Amino acid sequence: VGCRPFYFWCLSSLLLLGNNSIKTSKYNFFTFLPLNLFEQFQRIANAYFLFLLILQLIPQISSLAWFTTVVPLVLVLAVSGVKDAIDDFVRSWHCSALPSDGVNSRQVCLSVSVQADLLLLSSSEPHSLTYIETAELDGETNLKVKQALTVTAELGEDLQKLTEFNGEVKCEAPNNKLDKFTGTLTLRGEKYALDNEKMLLRGCTIRNTEWCFGLVIYAGPDTKLMQNSGKTTFKRTSIDRLMNVLVMVIFAFLGLMCLILAIGNGIWEFDKGYYFQVYLPWAEGVNSASYSGFLMFWSYVIILNTVVPISLYVSVEIIRLGNSFYIDWDRKMYYPLNDTPAQARTTTLNEELGQIKYIFSDKTGTLTQNIMCFNKCSINGKSYGMVGVGIKVDFSYNQLADPKFAFYDHRLVEAVKLNDVPTHRFFRLLSLCHTVMPEEKKEGNLVYQAQSPDEGALVTAARNFGFVFRARTPETITVVEMGETKVYELLSILDFNNVRKRMSVIVRSPEGDLTLYCKGADTILYELLHSSCDSLKEETTEHLNEFAGEALRTLVVAYKNLDEDYFQDWIRRHHEASTALEGREDKLSELYEEIEKDLMLLGATAIEDKLQDGVPQTIETLAKANIKIWVLTGDKQETAMNIGYSCNLLNDDMEDVFIIEGRTSDDVLNELRNARKKMKPDSFLDSDESNIQFEKSSKKTKIIPDEEANGVYGLVITGHSLAYALEGNLELELVRTACMCKVVICCRVTPLQKAQVVELVKKYKKAVTLAIGDGANDVSMIKTAHIGVGISGQEGMQAVLSSDFSFAQFRYLQRLLLVHGRWSYIRMCKFLKYFFYKNFAFTLVHFWYGFFSGFSAQTVYDEWFITLYNLVYTSLPVLGMSLFDQDVDDRWSMLFPQLYVPGQQNLYFNKMVFVKCMLQGIYSSLILFFIPYGAMYNTMRSDGKAIADYQSFALMAQTCLLIVVSVQIGLDTSYWTVVNQFFIWGSLSVYFAITFTMYSDGMYLIFTASFPFVGTARNTLSQPNVWLAIFLSITLCVLPVVGFRFMKAQLKPTPSDKVLLKIKEAKKRPPPPSPKRRLRRTSTRRSGYAFSHQHGFGALIMSGRNMRPKSPFATTGTFSPNSEKYKHKGL
Amino acid sequence: MKNKTSFPPQEGEARPSRCPDNSAFKQQKLPAWKPQLTIATVLSSFFLTGAFCLLVGVCLILSANSVREIQIDYSDKCSECSKLRENSSNWNKECHCSINFALKEGILGDVFMYYGLQNFYQNHRRYVISRSDAQLLGRNANIQKSYCAPFTTYRNGTPMAPCGAIANSMFNDTIDLFYNLNSSVIQVPLLKTGNSWWTDKNVKFRNPESYNLSSAFAGTARPPYWQKPVYLLDEEDERNNGYINDDFIIWMRVSAFATFRNLYRRVKRIRQFADGLPAGNYTFRISYNFPVTKFKGRKHVILSTVVWSGGSNPFLGIAYVVTGTAATLAGFVITAIHLKLRKKKTYFQK
């Protein structure tokens, strides 16, 4: 196949195209330092530290050496700076790794995705037709056809003419309406109207068209797709927001503590300090107790600053980064078929993956593979097609067979070979009754251009069984029937539309028989059958039920032999009707009804809209995890519902599936209210708890509480109704009703509506949302949802590019959420709990000491200890825990999706938990201060020397603290890997090593001013009562925690505690087999007629406008299943 | 899956697979120890800790009780002297006072003599930093850069040696102990060296080097509250003079709290005192120099023996006993609750 490049030619020079690319890197080599520093100091924590640093430079206030602040600050800035630099580098690298956004693309033939909104000028196809697929834009999989203006079509591929093309296009300003375009083209003084039929929008894929030329109308951000993709907002997790609130609370707490201490200092200086001036005169410039108190306020701000831990943000970033890497590295989310690993494209949202409550999923390409498969059929009361895998039917007798087609029932081939008449008629019908266009560039290499993939699948099936649709002209259809080329005369196409739900063709066979072939939805066609088919009807119904039970899309096929005279009369009236000026449509459909009756039933086809692997199982698992799934699709209702049933979203165990399809605002409101009334009759009473709660919630942010329906319900809403429902007053009604349902399916929605739906849930529900999709039409919702997931490895990259996480298969979602999300969430919560605890325990000791040291801002610990505590002594163990911890391993968390629920309810870290951490921290700090105090008070060392000197006390308190927090992290760690062991023991050893080094003679003699604690470690840590005090502090800090945790799990077990207990018991038994059940479906018949919601190509074919000169091979191809000649040729 | 054709290698060159490594680390399958809170571990930790704490507590209380300690508050008893000292113009007047006490039983073993101060905020931040370690190390340091102010230099620029509030406020009472045996008064021999940390004496404090001490401190002046310059702190013992004077070193090791005691002297175990202090009447003779009344401070003199766990402070012992009791009780409570719950569970299972 010759492959010619596509040229999209841009009149308005390269300026427009220049905008088509996006600048992604933020820094360059020189601007990095100033820009990054500026950005970093905009973060509140860093600014706060800068402020502290300035405070420390004021001598009257400075209560700590400068390095206690500078060292952490520099380290934090360095770490974040490096991370930003890497991020920036990776981002620009990602972009350059994408296929270039260029205008011509030579690599892919016959499928090129359009990168700007173009006005179609000319194409290789007759009448400048261009076939496009818009799955990326609206999720519809059928081919659409666009046609250029005749004046521009003349340009052809003559580059000379094209470059000389001189016209003026006037069009509307860039907007987000995908289905509308108005404009005019002025060419040589004449005006031509432009509409959407002449536009190729960015995001659509050109199919089966050799070349085409277009004029760029909108580029870059002006394209309709980009206009639809919503704003890119900086996403933050709820933990982020909570953390900011908590930091503010801590600031207030810090202020309060400092105020208390400052007042204490004022009183102390007045009461005692004033008299103590004999030995300690007031500092220069201080002349009153209150002024001293004022200064002391700031001094204490410096000392107690560690309650607002600067390393918090950095550590959180590191943890998220680490957990993102695990996603990238997971082999179980790697898809070998197209070599696509999962990818965490945003590294700051991990823990939110463990809190998802709503999933918004696209259908096409996400739930389904977008592949249609002719799976089963029923011919003359006989059902063919087997479940499970057998041996593939060998179609090698047929030279024109499609090698990709697979069928597993050999009986059908036998029937064909035995010249069974109904079977032959069945496949003849499939090869004649359609609007597919064939293409044969090389002999035997047939390519079908089908308007819908279903139709393509049916024609391909007929082709493989020996009824090869080979060529068509407006008047004829050439079919190679069992090796024999037959040319049927095409007399009429009774095209498909949404009301008829069927299509028919009337053909005259070479033998001269007039036949009408019809295929359509069973409900419709069954009404039109001849009464003689009643028994066959019953058998076929049974088969249809069976097919529907497997969620296959079914079509019923029937035929009718026509009487020559009647037909001549009919065709005359048809001609009249089609040329009538008034009521043409009605007249035609009347005529169609007239001829399509008393049909003879032939059988039924069953087509599988192939789901992606493991979709039903994934959905079942996610449902068990209490996650609600909403399907938002641009496809039409039947298809959407069909998929809903086949992937087990909807099933017949549901009490009801409400369908909202009102065409006015009032209808929609009524339908929604009725649905709600049925689900929860009380919900209209004022006494209903939800109503009360809802009224209570503040005016600004109305949060609707979760409501329980009296059963399992589903809701299907169409795009039209959705448009009304999304308007102001109906919004609430929609959310309340929809959120009570287990499953919501929105069909025929625009990309923007998808985003609006997500926005709606975000607004009224305190829940974390996730949107997953693969196409450009999903970009807006991916950007809107808290977390956006893109399905990668397919053609379009739009969704992936705007997503936060991407992987190749929908089924990986359960692993992403239940394993990675859950772990990340638990790790983050554990980290925060521990982090706040350790800083409270650390800092509050200073507070208590204030009461014993004249509120003089004297620190308890050595300044070096203060500097290194967060950065060196305690950072690695907690990082180790937050990177490696697992309460249960991945198998169990997949097996018990209930374990996911605490995350949704935000149980592991919230304000309550924070208060508990704070109280625990306060308790620990009390122990850590008063035990050493009591142990040292009025006593002496075992050699009679004084023990209660400040340095010994400092060393004792800090050693107690460090061991206590290390034991505490050991208690929190439930998964001790080598790394954890190394970090925890290592940190303790490093503490002692550093302490002994810093307190050594050598260090003192070199840096006298910096290390005044010389000898303290040796002299103090050799005392038995010091160690006894340390042991007592540890016991008092840790043992209550052990008892409390154990008793809590015993007395008030949470549901997840119970599951964990179950797992613990189950672990004693051999591990369970990996869960692989086949889902049973109940069988209610649902017919899907998977055509476009638009008119078919019928008219186009009859007019012959899309015909190319006859295929050169159409008449030569002959083969016979019994012919030896072809068997050899095939080898 | 297998019958699907794999992704065709594009552009003719074999791309390396993007499949992640199958390492235990990357797949989060590192072997790990997974400790869990089971009834066995919880109960054993409670009972073992309880038993251990009780044992240690009892030992601590017993040994603390075996400590003999005599503490005498002399800030009131020497009220005349303290009144005299309230007026700083009397700084050069000497004032002595005596305090008698009787030992019904002798104090056996090593006896240590402490002075105790109450309400003296040695841990005040500005007090703690008011020193120059470099100066005390005998270096020619620029004390202006230290936090010694306002005890850095005199108005005429003469630097103080040692500088700072700590040194200036050094405890300068002298306390002597006399044993009254049959109307004869015997001075109890006391050791004034070997009372400080080895590291302080040998590393942290050094005299400036010179051919003799007074020349080493030439050009400096004593701190304002001192009665004599630093090189005259102990005229008898060269190795206890200047900065390396034990009393000075001990004072410079500031206390963590406002109430504290510092080791002052040890009883030299010779002659009558070879076994400690025999029973009888004793007198402390105190040269009262250190004013405390102004800030409501109090002064004590303490005689004490020590054991392995230190002095007579019963705090640790009591704390251990309480903790041990609490842990054991909690252990029993947990056992009871656990048994009850288990009964309930089996009951329901039936």
Interface residues (C-beta under 8 A of the other chain):
Chain A: S63 K272 G273 Y275 F276 V278 Y279 L280 P281 A283 E284 S299 Y326 D328 W329 D330 R331 Y334 P336 L337 N338 D339 T340 P341 A406 D613 W823 F852 S853 G854 S856 A857 Q858 F884 Q886 D890 I931 Y933 G934 A935 M936 Y937 N938 T939 M940 R941 S942 D943 G944 K945 A946 I947 A948 D949 Y950 Q951 S952 F953 A954 S974 Y975 W976 T977 V978 V979 N980 D1001 Y1004 L1005 T1008 A1009 P1012 V1014 G1015 R1018 N1019 Q1023 P1024 N1025 L1028 A1029 L1032 T1035 L1036 L1039 V1042 G1043 R1045 F1046 M1047 A1049 Q1050 L1051 K1064
Chain B: M1 N3 K4 S6 F7 R15 S17 R18 C19 P20 D21 N22 K26 Q27 Q28 L30 P31 A32 W33 K34 P35 Q36 L37 I39 V42 S45 F46 T49 C53 V56 L60 D110 F112 Y114 G116 N119 F120 Y121 Q122 N123 H124 R125 R126 Y127 V128 S130 D133 A134 L137 R139 A149 P150 A165 N168 S169 N195 S196 W197 W198 T199 D200 V203 K204 I250 R253 V254 S255 A256 F257 A258 T259 F260 R261 N262 L263 R266 P291 K294 F295 K296 S304 V306 V307 W308 S309 G310 G311 S312 N313 F315 L316 A319 Y320 T323 A327 A330 I334 I337 H338 L341
